[in-house]
Amino acid sequence: CNGATLMANDQDIRVAIVGLGFGAEFIPIYQNYPGAEIAAICRRSKKDLDECGDRWKIAKRFTDFEQVIAATGIDAVHINSPIQDHAWQSVAALKAGKHVACTVPMGTTVEECRAIVEAQRAAGQAAGDHFGKPGANDRIWNAAQKLALHDPRVFAEYYANDALALVCQAWLGPRYQVTSQVNVVNPGGTAQV
């Protein structure tokens, strides 16, 4: 099933949060969001895991990611582990039939990003987004950060351009932020407007 099916059935999406440093910030968001339920949390340190679980009253706890994706009663994982774990954990969760949200960057190489897209396609977990129906397009989020990591000099020169800053400020106001996504319109997909 995909995300659209879960929402259409009015069932809460049962989420496991993996990585509870920054990831713990998402717990109250999920706990207060209609249609979502914190099903479990995961952290390598048992002591820190229990402190977090006790604080937020979450009973199901794991110290091993593989146990999370093997568990029943979990529809999706939200990955907030160290960056070097993002790609392999995303692929493993998709292969286990889970939906995946991942803090950026999801992958740090083109190969990792391709593996994630291929795993998503193979798992049939395409839920679509506001630009198209499920499977119409592929997206790699936060391309700006990936460029900064891959080639800091090019990133700095591009974003130091005064003309770019003027255009962004005129269009978006003085407190603008730059983000970017790489969007691939697949054959038969709809162009984004």
C-alpha positions as CSV (number, residue, x, y, z in Angstrom):
1,C,0.0,0.0,0.0
2,N,1.1,3.6,-0.4
3,G,0.7,6.8,1.6
4,A,-2.4,7.8,-0.4
5,T,-4.1,4.5,0.6
6,L,-3.3,4.9,4.3
7,M,-4.8,8.4,4.3
8,A,-7.8,7.3,2.3
9,N,-8.6,4.6,4.9
10,D,-8.5,7.2,7.8
11,Q,-6.0,5.1,9.6
12,D,-3.3,6.7,11.6
13,I,0.1,6.3,10.1
14,R,2.2,4.5,12.7
15,V,5.7,6.1,12.7
16,A,9.0,5.0,14.3
17,I,11.5,7.7,14.8
18,V,15.1,6.5,14.3
19,G,17.8,8.7,16.0
20,L,16.7,10.8,18.9
21,G,19.2,13.6,19.1
22,F,17.6,16.0,16.6
23,G,14.9,13.4,15.9
24,A,13.3,13.9,19.3
25,E,12.2,17.3,18.1
26,F,9.7,15.5,15.9
27,I,8.0,13.5,18.7
28,P,5.6,16.3,19.8
29,I,4.8,17.1,16.2
30,Y,3.8,13.6,15.4
31,Q,2.0,13.2,18.7
32,N,-0.1,16.3,17.9
33,Y,-0.7,15.7,14.2
34,P,-4.0,14.2,13.3
35,G,-3.5,11.0,11.4
36,A,-0.1,10.2,12.8
37,E,0.9,8.1,15.8
38,I,4.4,7.5,17.3
39,A,4.5,3.7,17.2
40,A,8.2,3.4,18.4
41,I,11.5,5.1,18.9
42,C,15.0,3.9,18.2
43,R,18.4,5.0,19.5
44,R,21.6,3.0,20.0
45,S,22.1,4.1,23.6
46,K,19.6,2.3,25.9
47,K,19.9,4.9,28.6
48,D,19.1,7.8,26.3
49,L,16.4,5.7,24.6
50,D,14.7,5.1,27.9
51,E,15.0,8.7,29.0
52,C,13.3,9.9,25.8
53,G,10.7,7.1,25.9
54,D,9.8,7.9,29.5
55,R,9.7,11.7,28.8
56,W,7.3,11.3,25.9
57,K,5.5,8.2,27.2
58,I,6.4,5.9,24.3
59,A,6.4,2.2,25.1
60,K,7.8,0.5,22.1
61,R,11.6,1.1,22.0
62,F,14.5,-0.3,20.0
63,T,18.3,0.0,20.1
64,D,18.7,-1.8,16.7
65,F,17.4,-0.4,13.4
66,E,17.0,-3.8,11.9
67,Q,14.5,-4.6,14.6
68,V,12.5,-1.5,13.8
69,I,12.0,-2.3,10.2
70,A,11.2,-6.0,11.0
71,A,8.5,-5.0,13.5
72,T,4.8,-5.1,12.9
73,G,2.7,-2.2,13.7
74,I,5.0,0.3,12.1
75,D,4.0,1.8,8.7
76,A,6.8,4.4,8.3
77,V,10.2,5.3,9.7
78,H,11.5,8.9,10.1
79,I,15.3,8.6,9.9
80,N,17.3,11.1,11.9
81,S,20.4,9.0,12.5
82,P,24.0,10.1,11.6
83,I,24.2,11.3,8.0
84,Q,26.4,8.3,6.9
85,D,23.5,6.0,7.9
86,H,20.7,7.8,6.0
87,A,21.0,6.2,2.6
88,W,21.4,2.5,3.7
89,Q,18.7,2.9,6.3
90,S,16.3,4.5,3.8
91,V,16.9,1.6,1.3
92,A,16.6,-1.1,4.0
93,A,13.3,0.4,5.3
94,L,11.8,0.6,1.8
95,K,12.8,-3.0,1.1
96,A,11.1,-3.9,4.4
97,G,7.9,-2.3,3.1
98,K,8.0,0.8,5.2
99,H,7.4,4.4,4.1
100,V,10.4,6.6,4.7
101,A,10.9,10.2,5.7
102,C,14.6,11.2,6.2
103,T,16.3,14.3,7.5
104,V,18.5,15.8,4.9
105,P,20.6,14.7,3.3
106,M,19.0,11.5,2.4
107,G,22.1,10.4,0.5
108,T,25.5,12.1,0.0
109,T,26.4,10.6,-3.4
110,V,24.6,10.3,-6.7
111,E,24.8,6.5,-6.3
112,E,23.1,6.6,-2.9
113,C,20.3,8.8,-4.3
114,R,19.8,6.5,-7.2
115,A,19.7,3.5,-4.9
116,I,17.0,5.2,-2.8
117,V,14.9,6.1,-5.9
118,E,15.2,2.5,-7.2
119,A,14.3,1.0,-3.8
120,Q,11.3,3.3,-3.6
121,R,10.1,2.3,-7.1
122,A,10.7,-1.4,-6.4
123,A,8.8,-1.2,-3.1
124,G,5.8,0.6,-4.7
125,Q,5.9,3.2,-1.9
126,A,5.3,6.2,-4.2
127,A,2.7,8.3,-2.6
128,G,3.1,11.3,-4.9
129,D,3.4,14.9,-3.9
130,H,1.8,18.2,-4.8
131,F,3.5,18.2,-8.2
132,G,2.1,15.0,-9.6
133,K,0.5,11.7,-9.1
134,P,2.4,8.8,-7.6
135,G,5.2,7.6,-9.8
136,A,5.0,10.5,-12.2
137,N,8.2,12.2,-11.0
138,D,11.2,11.5,-8.8
139,R,12.7,14.0,-6.4
140,I,15.9,14.4,-4.5
141,W,15.4,16.9,-1.7
142,N,17.9,19.5,-0.6
143,A,20.1,19.6,-3.6
144,A,21.7,22.9,-2.4
145,Q,23.1,21.1,0.7
146,K,24.4,18.3,-1.4
147,L,26.1,20.7,-3.7
148,A,27.7,22.4,-0.7
149,L,29.1,19.1,0.5
150,H,30.2,17.9,-2.9
151,D,31.8,21.2,-4.2
152,P,32.0,23.9,-1.5
153,R,33.8,26.3,-3.8
154,V,31.2,26.2,-6.5
155,F,28.4,26.5,-3.9
156,A,30.1,29.5,-2.2
157,E,30.7,31.3,-5.6
158,Y,27.2,30.8,-6.8
159,Y,25.4,31.9,-3.6
160,A,27.9,34.8,-3.1
161,N,26.6,36.3,-6.4
162,D,25.1,39.8,-5.5
163,A,22.6,39.6,-8.4
164,L,21.1,36.3,-7.0
165,A,20.8,37.9,-3.6
166,L,19.0,40.9,-5.0
167,V,16.6,38.8,-7.0
168,C,15.8,36.5,-4.1
169,Q,15.3,39.5,-1.7
170,A,13.1,41.3,-4.1
171,W,11.0,38.2,-4.8
172,L,10.9,36.6,-1.3
173,G,11.7,39.5,1.1
174,P,14.7,40.1,3.4
175,R,14.5,36.8,5.4
176,Y,14.5,34.4,2.4
177,Q,16.1,31.0,2.6
178,V,17.4,29.1,-0.4
179,T,16.4,25.4,-0.7
180,S,16.3,23.3,-3.8
181,Q,15.1,19.9,-5.0
182,V,16.1,18.0,-8.1
183,N,12.9,17.0,-9.8
184,V,12.9,14.5,-12.6
185,V,9.8,14.3,-14.8
186,N,9.6,10.7,-15.9
187,P,8.3,9.8,-19.4
188,G,4.6,10.3,-19.3
189,G,4.8,12.5,-16.2
190,T,3.4,15.9,-15.9
191,A,5.6,19.0,-16.1
192,Q,5.7,21.0,-12.9
193,V,4.2,24.5,-12.8
